[in-house]
């Protein structure tokens, strides 16, 4: 169980920064997620922590021990950091049995054979693969290979687990069960875990906290629910959520003391608790509202917005309704579609407690600091 601190980390490839001034403090026993699109720097950050990549700037600490310092030209070897990595392709040896794969990191430490056998069997049992110990990897399913890779990591009793998209090769159904198993495993072992993924559902369901990266920089670090409820900026708002948050470009005007969010066809009265928005008069702003925070009605009401239904998609327990308000496209998630059909003109009612207003120039959520 280790606290991992990353300070001002910079990694360059040529002239571009793969990681740019990243600061993260990961707590003991935390399951910490690095989340972002392809090429955002999350795997590069993980490999710097592992010691497999040397950054150009910055420091990495394990508890009170510095393991990387570009400034001091100090890099502790990967094998001396006592971290265990689990990769996307599992990286298990095809010519070895499951037993030998799990035992390998213990054998290279010259551990006693009886102790190795005891540790391998207990670890395999904890992951439900004890009956597979005599098999070769080619005889295993994807889920079984993933558990072998985890067993090989666990048996070392490392200070930290570093996981790089370990579930991405599993089918959708198996991935759901594997997520639950990983969560239970982490709770039982209590080992600090850093987990890289591009899958927001995986991140939201697994993580104690999430760092969202974009173009090598940290956009937001927080608990999953906080990131969902209070995105710091437009990037986070558009990246988190499925379907993503509706983002509507517009501007602010004030008439007789009332503040309005306006587009060509929308004239939406801003609730009084968002009065600070009037300070953005004359600037372009973006109104954000999640699909699940929109209601559809046949009846016009105060502050409702007229829209036309273009598409209705069944997603399981809910219907995804695609609507058009002039040039704007809006998505709503609703449970009951009995009263609505394609081409209907309906009224959109926003949950006013769930509104977000972003400064389009800076991308920042106007109310992020006051709502934290």
N, C-alpha and C positions, 0 to 999 in steps of 0.2 A: 504494500500500500504506500503510494508515493505521491507527493504533491509535485506537479510538473509546471514550471514557470518558463514562459517564452517571452523574451524581451527584445523588441525592435528587430525582429528577424527579417533579413533580406536575402533572397536568392535570385540571382540573375542568370539568364541564358542569353548570351549575346548582349544586345542592348536593352532587352525587355526584362522587366521584373516579374518573375513567376510568383514571388512572395514579396510583399512590400510593407515593411515596418509593422509586422504582425506582433501583437501583444496579447498573450493569453495566460491566465492563471487557472490551472486545472487542479481541483481539490483531491485530497486523499479519497480513494474508493469511488470517485465519480465516474459515471459513464458519460463521457463528453463526446459530442458529435461535431465533426467538421463537415459542413454541408455546403454544396454549391454546384453550379453547372460545370461541365467538362472544361478543363483548362483554367479553373479559378485558383489553383494553388494548394488545394487541400491535401493531395497525395505528396506533393513536394514538402509541405510542412511536416507531414507524418514521417517522411524519410529523413528529414533533418533531425527530428526527435530521436529516431532510431540510430542515427549516426552514419547512415548510408550515403548521405549527401552533406557536403560542407557548405554552409551559407557564406555569403560575402560579408554580412554584418549581423550583429546580434549575439545574444547569449541564450542558453538553455540550461535550466537548473533542475535537478532531481532532489527534492527536499533542499538541504543546505549545500549540496554538492554540485558544483558547476561541471557540466559534461560537454558543453560547447561554448567556445568564446572566440569569435572571429577576431575581435580586437586583441586578445592575448595569444592568438594563434594556438589555442588549446582545443583538442578534439579527443574525447575519450572514445576508444574503439567500441564498435557495436557490441562485441561479445562481452565487454566489461560493463555495459549499461544494464544488464540483466532485464532486458525487455524481450517479449515474445511477439512475433508478428504472425498474423493470419492474412493471407493474400486472397485476391479474387479467384485465382486459379488453383488455390489450395497448396500448390508447390509441395506435394507429397511424392516420395520417390517411387517410381513405378516398379522397380525391380525388388523392392523390399515388401515384406508382409506388413500388415497393419501393426503388429507387435513391434517389429523392427523400426517402423516409421516413428512410433511414439517413443520408443526407447532411445532413438538416435541421439538427441541432445544430452541424455544422461550418460550414454556410453562415451561421448567425447570428453566428458568430465572425469572419466575413469572411475565412475561410481561402482560400488560393489554389485555384482550380478544379482544376488538375492534381493537387494534393496531396489534395484531397477525393476525386477519382476513384480515385486510388491506394488511399487508405484504405478507401473503400467496397468496392472490389473485393476487397481482401485480407481484410477482415472478413467479407464475404459468403461468400467461398471457405472460410474457416475454419469456417463454420457450415453449409456445404453448400447455400447458397441463391443461388449466383452466377447460375444459369440463370433465376432468378425476378426479376431486377432490373427488367425492363420491365413486370412485371405490376402490377395494382392489387390492394389487399387483398381485394376481393370475389372474386378469382380464386384465392385461397389457401385451403388447409385450415387447421384450427385449429393444428396443429403448425407449419406454415410461418409463420403469423402470429406465433406465439410466438417463433420464431427471428428474425424481422424485428425484433421488439421488443428482443430480446437484442442483435442487431447494432447497433441504434441506440444502445443503452446502451454497448456495448463500444467503438464507434468514437470515443467521446469521451475514451477513456483516463482514466476517472475515478479519484478517490482511493478510492471505495467504491461498491459496488452495493447498492441497497436494493430488495428484491424482495417484493412483496405478493401472495402466493398466485398466482404466475405460471402454475402448471400446473393450476389447479383447473377450467379450462374444457375440458381435454383428456379424451378417453375413457380408460378404465382401462389399456388396453394401451399406448397412446401415452404415457401418463404415466410408465410404467415406463421406457421408452426415453429420455424427456425427462429424467428424474432422472439417469440414467447420463450423458447428454450434459452436463448442468449440472455434474456432479461432475468430469468430465474437463476441461470448460472452466475451472472454478475452479482445478484443479490446474495447468493450462497458464498461465493469466494471473496467478495469485497475488494477485488483488485482494481486499481485505477485503470480505466480503459478509454482509449481514444479511438474513435470509430469514424472512418471516412465513408461517406455515401453521397450520391447525387439524388437519392430517392427521399423526397420530403416526408412521405408516409412512414418510411423506416426511421427517419430522424425523429419525427414527432412521437412515435410510439416507443422508441428505445431510450432516448436521451434524457439525462437529468438536466443538462443544459446543451444548447446548440450555438455554435459559431457559424454564421453565414458568411461565406467568402464570395467575392466577386472581383475578378481581374487582380487577384493577388492581395486584396485588402479585405479587412474585416468590416462587414456592413452592420452587424448586430450580434451581440452575445447575450443570451437570456434563456429562461426556461421556455419549453415548447409552447405552453399555453399563452405566455406573455408575448412571444413573437407572433403568434397567430392573432391575438386580440389587439396588440399594439405594435404594428410594424414601424420601425424607426424611419424608413424612407420608402420611396417608390419602388426601388429594386426588391426589397423584402416583401412589400405588399403584393407585388406581381408574381413573386417566386413561390411564396407560401400559400397553400390553399388549392384545392382541386374540386371544381374549377377555381381559377384564381379570382382575386378581388376585382370587381368592376372598377375601372379607373376612367373617369369622365373629365375631359379637358374643358375648362371654362374660365370664368373670371368672377370678380366680386363687385357688386354695386350696393349702394346704400340709398334708400328712399324713405324719407320721413322717419328716420331712426331705425328702420328695419333693414337688415342685411340680407342680400340675395346672392345665391350662386346662379350664374346665368350662362347659357349657351345660346345658339340661334333659336332653339325651340324650348329650352328649359328655363324656367324662372322659379327657382326653388328657394323658399324662405329658410334661411339658416336659423336653427334653434338658438335661443338666447344664450345657452351655455357655451356656444361656439362664437361668442361675440368678438373674440380676438381676431377672427378671420377678417374683420373689416380693416385691420391694419395692412392687409395684403391688397387693398384697393389699387387698381391700376396695374396689378401683376397677374400673370397667368397662374391659375391654381388648378389642382386636380382633386375632384371629389372621389373618395373611395368608399365602396360599400360591398360587403361580401354577398354572394348569391343567396346564402341561407338567411340573410337579414332583409330580404325583400319579400313583401306580400303582394299577391295579385288580387284585384277586385274588379267586379263589373261596375261598381258604383264609384262615382267620383267623390273625393273627400278633400278636406283642407290639406293643401301641400302635396297632393298626389300628382303623378306625372303620367301622361297618356303615352301608351306604347302599343305596337302591333306585334302579335305573336308570329314568328317566322318558322320556328322548328320546335317540336316537343320530343325529347328523348327520354326513354325509360332507362334509368341507371341502376335499378334494383328496387330499393325501398322508396326512392325519390324520383321525381321527374325534373329533368334539366330543360328549362324553358328559355329559348333564345328569342330575344325581343329587339325591336328596332324603334329608336326614338330619333327620327330624321337620320343624320349620319351616324349616330351613336348606336353601338351594339351592346346590349346588356343581357346578362344571364341571371336567371332566378332559379333557385332550388325550392320546389314545393312538394308536399306529400300527396295532395289530392288534385287531380286534373279534370274531374268530372264536369266542371262548369266551363272549361276552356277548350278551344280548338284553334288550329292554325288559321291565321288571318283575322282572328278576333282583335278588336281594339279594347285594351284593358287599362286599368289604372295601377300604377306602381306605388306602393307605400313603403317607404324606407323606415327601418327601425332607427329612430333618431339618436338612440344611445350608442349605436354602432357605426356612426359616420366617422370618416377620416377626411382631413383636408391637408393636401400636400402643396408646398411651394414648388411649382414646376421648375423653376430655375435651379434651386438647390436640391430638390428631391426630398427635402426633409418634411416629416410629419409635424404639422404646426403644433400639435398637442402632445408630442412625445414626452417632453420634459415634465410638463405639468401632470401627466397621467401616470408616470412611472411609479 
